[in-house]
């Protein structure tokens, strides 16, 4: 079979004006970035279509094809005659050059132009990085130039960022050699930055600028918070982001409109594309298919408990993506031989899927459909075991072939989703915003993860008390933890019981408007593996990019 990039290069793309017209947009409503990309420059109408959220089980290191299934589902809906639009996140260069590779789908279910989307695209992540680091530069310059705000260099909280996996930048010293006040600095990947979260949660340009001003950069020597607005830099940051805040319009291989905008990770951030992109899709199409990062314990929880609250939206149906291979891995099968039939491991791994089904149905009160991303190695006995198990869990499973067949392989899933969405019920949340911060985190752990409770470090308890005393106690909580397990221990697979989640730090994100609980050993700046994807990517003699997937 052709590689993803070969399939994408062979596709006959439609002019972006044609794609815009499918959503009722004219040339005056878009800003072109070449023939196949554009920014949407008009606000979406008040009409609200149906919303489908695509999430997954706890994934393997290479993922379960959630974006691929989302794209195939949208193409399948289009084949059924639905007016549909995708709303996806933008890829980060960290995974593109790291383990996972690109994030534009795969096989015959891709958004294109694939190389552009995976690399620089329309420059959104570069603008976010620049705005973030401008604030850092102004902050350190303020301290160097006399420090009128009396900022305590030991209590600077806001960090520089980079859109690349680089473990060497996790812990660095800045200001050495007399070029400023020497202090420790800790880089984050751009996808984990508060500026990324702000861009994705802002509901207008004015809201964006206000949120940027509300960023807590540190404390003064009296112990009072210092904000970005105190440095007078929120306007310049907003100027850097004035184009980045506009949603990006592209297309699938089958010409379905796709709005791709914003890219926070779900293991260390909130994992959802921008509210403005989702608003645009909901206002321009009858059906919107969106996704949330990693498993339903991470991206879907944050979508439902945080994004839906802020945006005033809720999904009509939730799709959980799984693979037979991942279920066998959760059941203890040998990583090197996941293609071999192993019904025993499959049965032991199914409870991971069942827990996510229970969460969507019983915690969040939403209809659920399971999308099994089919592999050639899936045997009839394994398929039958999954179908029986999911049916017993009160849901429907559909095996999809979108990787090989595109939208044609997603029609059955599209039919099941459209049917389930007709019976949508009101969204319930996993916690009450009015509860103390610790109680909200405990509710996520016990209700969504299935854990026994939470152990807070002394520092975390002190920071929660401080946050509540300063008026931040009613904010949503974002738990930063491993994506590989329902717990905070990546080695506890399937559906672990009786575990405790260990929260070692609490971070108040005043601009984004949420509290981050850092659990386990999660890193806000990932590192590269022994053989990163960057080793396989290059440019051939014709100037064409090769090796990107």
C-alpha positions, 0 to 999 in steps of 0.5 A: 500500500502507498504511504500516507504522504504518497496517498496525499500527494496523489489526491486531486485537491479542490480549490479552497474556494470550492470547499468554502462554498460547501459551507455557504462561504464566499471569497469575502469570507475567507483569507487564502493561504495559497490554493488549498488553505484559508482562514475563516474571517466571518463569525459563524451564524447562530444556527447550531448543528449536531455535534459528535465527539470522537475519543478513544480508549487508553492508547498505545504509543502510536495511538489508535487512529482517532483522527483517522476515524474522525475524518472517515466518519465525516466522509461517511456522513457526507456520503450519506448526504449530510452537510458535515464539517470536521473540527480538529486540532493542529499537529505539533512539531513535537510528535511529528518529529518524535514518536507518533508522526503527523496528525492529519489522519492516515491512509485514505482518511486524511486532511490535506494538504498533509505536509502543510498541515503537519509542518508550518500550516498557517503559522498558528503555533509559531505565533503562539510560541512568539506571543508566549516568549514575548511575555517572558522577554518583557518579564525578564527585561522588567526585572533587569530594568529596575523591577518596578513591580518588585517581582520576586525572581524566585517566584516567576511561574510563567515559562518559555515554550518551544514547539519541539520535543527537547528534554535539554530545555526542561531545566535551564538557567537564564540571565547568566553572565550579567545579562539579567537576573540569573534564575532557573527556567523550565521550558514547556512544549507549545502545546502545553503552554497557557497561551495555546490554552487561551487561544483555544478557549477564547470566544472572541478577539476581545476575550483573547486579549483579556485572557492574555492580560489575566496570565499570572506571571509570578509573585512580587515580594509581598506575595501578591500575583503579578499579571501580564497586564501589569507588564502592559504586554497583553496588547502586543501578544494579541497583535501577534495572535490576531491572525492565529485566532482565526480558524483554518479551513482545509479539506479531506481527501474526499472534499469534506470541509475541515476546520483545523485549529489549535493544538493542546495535548490532552495529557499535559493540557486540555486536549481540544481544538479551539472554541471558535473553530467548533462554533464555526463548524456548528454554525456552518454545517448540520453535523460537526465531527470533533475529537479530543486527545488521547483516551476518554479519561483525558481529552473527553473528560476535559472536553465535557467538563471544561470546554463544554462549560465555557463554550455552552455546547454539548455533544449529541453522541460520543464515539470511542475509538479502539483497536483489537491490538490495543485491547490485547496490549491492555490484556498483557499480550506481548508487544512484539506479537499483537497481530497474533490471535489471543482471545485470552488477552483480548478478554482481559483488555476489554474492561478498559473499553468498558470503563470508558463506555460506562463513563460516557453513558453513566457519568456524562449521560451521553449516547455512545458508539464504539468505533473499532479501527480495523486491522488486517490481523483482526480475526473473526473470533476476535471481532466476535468477542469485541462485538459481544462484549460491547453489546453486553456493556450496553453499546454498539460496536462498528468495525471501520475500514476508513484507513483503506476505504476512506468514507466508504469504510465509514458509512456504517459508523456514520449511520450508527452515530446519526441514529444514536444522536437522535436520542441525545440527553442533557450533559451531566458533569463529573464534578460541581464547579462550586466544590473545593479544588481537592473535591473536584480532582477527587471526583475526576479520579474516583468517577472517571478513572475509577481510582480509590482516591487522591494523595496530594503532596504538601506543596499541592495542598498549600497551593490549593488553599492559596488558589482558593484564598485568592478567588480561583477556587471555582475554576474547572480542573485539568489533570495532567497525567499519563495517557497510557493508563486510567491511573497515573501509572503508565504500567497499570493497564486494562481497568486497574482497581484500588489505585491512588492518584498522586498529585504533586503540584497545582498550577493556577492558569488565570488566563486560561481559566482553569487549575492544573493538577500535575499527577505522576511523573508527567513532563510538560516538555517531552523528549525524543526517543532513540530513533525519532521520526525526524530520522526518516523525514527529508526532501528528495531531488525534486524538492518534495517532502518524503518520510512524513506520516 
